[in-house]
Amino acid sequence: MIEPTQILGGGEIQLASSEKKENPTGILEADLNDYIEQSLGNFGIMQFLQSLFVALSMVFDAQQAFVAAFTDARPTWHCKATCSRKNYDICKLPRSAWDWNGPSTMTIISQWGLECASPFLTSLPQSVFFMGCLLAGFLVTPLADSYLGRKKMLSLSCLTMSIISSLIIFSPNLWMYCAFKFMIGFCRSSLVTCSTVLLVERVRKEWRFTVGVIGYVMYTLGFLSLPAIAYVYRDSSWKPIYLWISIPALCYSLIAYIFVKESPRWLLMHGKLRDSGITLTPSQLIEFSNMRASTFTWYSSFRCIFMTSWALKRLVAVTILAFGIGMVYFGLPLSVGNLGVNMYLSFVFYALLEIPASIATYVLDKCKRKPSLLAFSIVSGTSCLTCAVIGDKLHMVKLVLALVSFFCVVTSFDVFILYVVELFPTSVRNTATSMARQAMMFGAVFSPLLVSVGRKNDFFSYGIFGLIILCTASSLLCLPETKGIVLCDTMDEQERMGRTTV
């Protein structure tokens, strides 16, 4: 028997009679959560297209994250008749004795005469980029859990990031360039978080890793596109590179706002039941209304996490691990110029490793999260330490070890993001995932400086990378296993489920 239509929280839903006898104490949240999981339906062609379109945003995120490897690099140079290449320190030579292998506008180093600047100054633009990402994680990203939602935040982040990125070419000096980089990082911060959360919340648990891999493949395409774009303009200027990664992102942000659909779980938690496309029984409505009453607004998702002991413990543990993963993940590609081999080819190798890492992530869906993360973190850290020991003696061996380390940290990165999504409920999921991402950005803040100092001593780059990721991996001991669990919607439900996990 179909009951009359009722209104709840501004969303209209159709009440259907329940086939199960109502529990005198009310329906269990787990039953409601399982019902919502089933209501999401099978992974058909429409869900695949939606996932593909949402994941496309990761192309632009990857481009902005690593573009500095080419725009902020130190170009090669050559001696004129009055000097010898035996003296490799151009800072000890008069400017008239050498010249760049190309125009002075190749990178910001050559354009603004930063070849003899301190490592702190040359690494500053990329460091403030990550600082912008870090700050936005606290100020902006929580809005995706409250009023804006995943879809609007995704479109807004991509739009503002692309506009500022297209304006950076007008920078007259390093300081204005740093200001633009900070704003790009600030706007870009929510992009991959909203994309990942929106992907996994639209599908059932058995498809969670599948859509996650779709996102990682798109990220790989963005990674791979950078050396191709940079190679085309290797003998001209760094400015067209920014235009090529900004204009497509601008077009995508406008189209995404029209065609991307909001997360049904977020719509439910905010009372927009008709838009979510999910029907509930009368007993489910009673339970859901209780869940709806505890839905957070604005920045109160932060308060909820910090006032709940189990959630705070998880957040601290994941941010410690995220710090190590972020430092190594962003540091290794930026140190491509320190390997002593062709920069463009090496960067392509790094980018191509994202593909087998995505495949490995898909395979690891059948494995437990904690042992997988621990194993890959240990291998990555050990490979980095070996790179530091080898130094510049064996360039090809060093390249292979760096690639092994990067493959392992990329796999750890991919599994880690999906693991964090499973650790927290819908009401605070985007905020918690964002906090983990910001911890990665905090680790990444130090990466450019370590890479710059590591040009003279590998221990300050590869050595520190290895030690950090090995130490931070120990935080996994404080986290529960999440393999095979359904996504929870409320803090109480997540806490009860946490008591049953090992």
N, C-alpha and C positions, 0 to 999 in steps of 0.2 A: 504494500500500500504506500502511495506517495503522499507525504505530508505537504501542507501548504508551504509556499516560499516564505522565508524569513530574511530579515536584514540584520547584519552584524557588522559593526565598524565601517559602515558605508559600502560594504560589498554584498551583493545579492547572491544567494546560493540556493540550490534546490535540495530539500531534505528528503532523503530516502529512508525507508524503514530498515532497521538493522536486522541482519540474519542471526546475530548472536544475542543471547539474552543479556540484558543490561546488568552489570555488576551493581549490587546495592550501594556500594561505596563510590560508584562512578567508574567510567571506563579508564583503564590504565593508559598512561601516556605512551607506553611501548606499543600498545595496540593501535593507537592513533597514528603513531609514527610509521608503523608497518603499513597501515592503510594509505598514508600519503605516499610512501615508497611505491606501492602498487599502482596508485593513481597516476604516477608519472609516465606510465606506459613503457612499451618496448622502444628500443633505440632504432627508429625508422629513418627514412630518408630526410624527413623534415627536421628531426632532431640532429641528424648529421650535418645538414646544411647550416642550422643555427649554430652548432658547435664550431663548424669551420669558420663561420663569419665572425663569431666572437673571438676565436683564436687568432684571427688575422691581425688583431691589434698587437700581438706579441712580436710581429715582424718589426714594427716601429719602435717597440720598447728595446729590442736587441740592438737596433741601429744606434739609438741614442746612448745606450750603455757603453758601447765599444768604439764609437766614432773617433774618440780621442786618440786611439792607437795610431791613427793616420794623420788627423788634423793637428795633433799636439806633439808629433814625433820629431826627433832631431834628424834633419836630412843629411845625406852623405855630402862630402865636400872633397875638393881636390886642391893640390898645391899648384901655385904658379911657378914660374922659373926661379924665383928667389927662395924657395923653401924645399924641404925634403919630407916625404911621407913618413920617414922614420920617426919624426916627431909627431906623435898622434894627438897631442894636446894642442888644439887650435887656440886655446886661450893664452898660450905662451908665444904665439906667432903674431906679428903685426897683421892687421886686417887686409893690407895690400898684398900679403904673401899667399893668400888662399881665397877660394871662392866656392860657393855652393854648386852642386851638380844639378843645376836647374835654376829657375827664377827665384827671386827672394820671397815670393809669395807662396811657396810650396806648402809651408806649415806656419803656425804661429811662432815657432822658434826662430825661423829664418826671417819672417816678416818684421818682427819686433826686436830682433837682435838679442835673443835670449840664450845664445849658444854657451855663454860663460856665466849665466845666472845660476844661483844656488839651486840644489835639488828641491828645496821647499817651494821656490818660486815657479819652477817649471812644472811641478806636480800640482800646483794650486788650482788651476781650472777644473781638473777632474775631481779633485778632493772636494771643492765647494759644490760641484754637481751632486756628489753623494751626500753632502751635508743638506742640500735642498731636498733630496729624497727623504732623508732622515727627519727633518723638521715637518715635512708635509704628512708623514705617517702619524704624527701626534695631532696635527691641527685639522687636516682635511679628510684623511681616509676614513675616520669613524663615521662620517656622514653617509657612507655607503651602507651602514648598518641601521641608520635612522631614516631621515627624511628623503634623501636623494635616491637611495637604492643603488643596486649594482649597475644597471643599464645607464642611468643618467650620469653617474660618476665616471663610467668608462668613456662615454662620449665627451664629457667635459674635459677630462684629463688629456685625451688625445687631441682635442681641438686647441686647448691653450698651449700644450707642449709644441705642437706643430707651428703655431703662429710665432711663438718666441724663437723657436729654432730657425725660422726663416728670417728673423730680424737680426740674428747674431752676426751675419755677414757684414753688418754696418759698424761693427765694433772698431773704434779708432785706436784702442790700446788694450793691453793685457787686463787692466782692471775692469773695463767695461765688458770685455769678453768673459771674465770671471762672474760678473753680475748676471749676464745672460745665461751662463752655464748653471748658476744657482737657481734661476727661475725655471729653466728647463727641467732640472732635477726635481724641483718642487712640484711642478705640474705633472711630471711623468710618474711620480711615486705611486699613485693609485692604479695605474694602468694594468700591470700584470696581476696585481692582487684581485682587482674586480673581475678581470678576465678569468682567472683561475677559479674563483669562488662561483662566478656565474656559470661556468662550464659544469662544475661538479654538482651544483644544486639543481640543475635541470634534468638530471638523469638518475636512474636507480643505481644502487651501490655496485652492482656487477659491471656497470659501464663507466664507473668513476675513473679508473686508471686509463681506460680507452680514450676518453675525451681529454684527459690530462696529457696523454701522449700527442694528441692532435695539436694541443697548444705548444708543446715542446718542438714539434716538427716545424710549426710556423716560426717559432723563435729561431730555429736553426736556419730557416730561409733568410730571416733578417740578418743573422750573423754572417751567412755566406755572401749576401749581397754587398756587404761593406768592402771587402777587398776588391771586388769587381768594379764598384763605383770609384774607389780610390785609385785603382790602377789606371783607369781611363784618364784621370786628372793628375797623374803622378808627376807630370812635367809642367803643370800650370799653377793651380791655386787650390787652397783648401775650401774656399767658399762655395763652389758648386756642389761639393759633397753634401753640405748642409741643406742646400736647396733640393737635392734629389731625395733626401730622407724626410723632408718637411712637407712638400706639396702632396705626395700620395697620402700621408697621414692626415692632412687637413681634409682631403676628399673623403677618406674613410670615416672620420669622426661624424661628418654630416649624414652619410648614408647609414651608419650604425644607429644613429638616433632614431631613424625611421624604421629600420627593418629588424633590429635586435629586440628580442622579447625579454621581459624582466623575469627574474627568478621566481618560480611559483612559491617556493618556501618563504622568500622575503615578503611576497604579496600576502600570504597567509598570516604571517606574523604581524603584519600591519593592517589587518582587517579587510584587505581588498580581495575578498573571497571569490567574487564573480570573475575578476580578472585572472585569478590563478588557475581556473579551469578544473578545480577539484570539488567534488560534492561530498558532503559530510552527513552522517546520520544524526538524529536528535541527541543521542548520548555523546557522540563525538563533538557536537556543538557545545555542549555543556563544558566538556573538558577543554575544548579549544578556547572558549571564552575566558577560562581561568588562565590559560597560557597567554592569551592576548592581553590580559590585564597586567602581566608582568613584562610586556614588551618595552624595551628601553627607547628613550628618545635622546637625540643629540649626542652629547659626550658621556652619557650615563653608562654606556657599555664599558668604558674604562673603569668607572666606579664599581661596577658589578664584578669585574675580573679582580680588581685589587682588594675587594672586600670579601672574596671567597677564597679560602685557604688552598683548596685543591687546584683551583684555576690559576691562582698566583704562582703556586709551585710549578705547574706545567709551563706557565709563561716564562718564568725565570730559566727553566731548563732549556726550552726551545730557543730562547734568545741567546743563551750561551753557545749552543751548537750553531745557531745561525751566524753568529759573529765569525766563527772559524771558517764555515763554508763560504760566507760572503767574501772574506779576505782573500781566500785562495781562488775562488771562482772568478772574481773580477781581476785579481792580480796577475794570474798566469797569462791571459791574452794581452794585457797591457805591457807585459815584460817580453813580448815577442821580439823586440829589438835587441834584447840582451843575449839572444841565443847564438849570435854569430853566423846565422844563415839568412837566406832571402826572406825579408819581412812579409811580403805578400803571400808567398807560398806557405810559410809557416802559419800565417793567420788562417789560410784556407784549411790547413790540417786541423787546426783548433776547431774551426767551424764545422768541419765534416764529422768530428767526433761527437757532435750533438746528436747525430742520427743514430749511431749504435747505442749511445746513452739512452735515447728515447726508447729504442727497442728493448734494452736491458730493463728499463723502468716498467715497460709493459709486461715483461716476463716476471719481474719481481712482484707483480700483483698477487701471485700465488705464494709468495714468501712472506715471512714476518717482517715487519717494518724495522724494528730495532736491530736485529742481527745484520740486516742488509746495510743499514746506515753505518753501523760500526765497522763492518768489513771494508766497505769502500772508503771510509774516512781514514782507516789505518793504512791502506795501500797508497792513497793519495799523499798522506803525510810522509810516509817512508820514501816514496819516489822523489818528493821535493827535497828531503834531506840529502838523498844521494846526489841530486843535481848540484847541491851546494858543495858537496865533497869533491865532485869531479871538476868543478870550475870550468875554465875555458880550454882544458886540455883535449877533450874529445867532444867536438861540437855535435856530431850526429848522435852519439850516445846520450848526450845531454838533451837533445831535442826529443828523442824517443821517450826518455824518462819524464820529461815535461808533459808530453802528450798522454802518457799513461796516467800521470797525476791528474791532468785535466779531465780525462775520461771518467775517472773515479769520482772527482768532485762534482762533475756535471750530473752523474747518476745520483750522487748523494743529494744534490740540489733538487733534482726532479722528485725523488722519493720523499724528501723532507717536506716540500710544499704540500704534497698530497697528505702526508702524515699529519701535518698541523691542521689541515682542514678537518680531519677525522677526530682530532683531539678536543675540539670546541664546538658548542652548539650554534644553531643558526642565529640566535639573538646576539651573539658576540663574535661570530666566526670571522667576519671580514675584519673586525678590529684586531682580533688575535693574530690572524694571518698577516695583517699589515704590520703588527708589532714585530713578528718574526722577520718580515721583509726589511723592516727598519734596522733590526739588529744586523742583518746582512749588509745594509748600506753603511752602518757604523763601522763594520769591519772593512768595507770597501773604501772608506775614507782614507785609511792608512795605506792602502795598496799602491796608489800612485807615488807616494813619498818613498815607500820601500823599494819600488821598482827603480825610481830615480837614483837612490843611494846604491842600489844593487848593481848599477852599471860598473862600479869599481870593485865590489866585493859581493859575491853571490850569497853569502850567508845572510846579508841584510834583506834579501828578497826571498830566494828559495828556502834558505835555512829557517827563517822566521815563519814563512808560510807552513812548512812542515811541522814545526813545533806547535804552532797555534791550533791547527786542525786536529792533531793528535791529542792535545790537552782538552779541547772543548768537546770532543766526542764522548768523554766520560760522563757528560750530562745526561746521556741516554739512560743511565741507570736509574734516574728519577722519574722516568716516563713509562706509562702503561703501553701494552701492545694494542693495536687497533685493527688488525687484520680481520676482515669479514664482518665488522660491525656496521649497523645502519647509522645514518647521520641523525643526530639528535637535534631538537629544536629549542629546548629550554635548559637552563643551568641545572635544575633539579633532576631532570631526566639524564643529563650527561653525568651527573654525580652518581646516580644510582647505577648507571651502566659501568662507570669506572670502578665500582666495587666488585664487579664480576669479571673484570679483565685482569690479566696477569702481566 
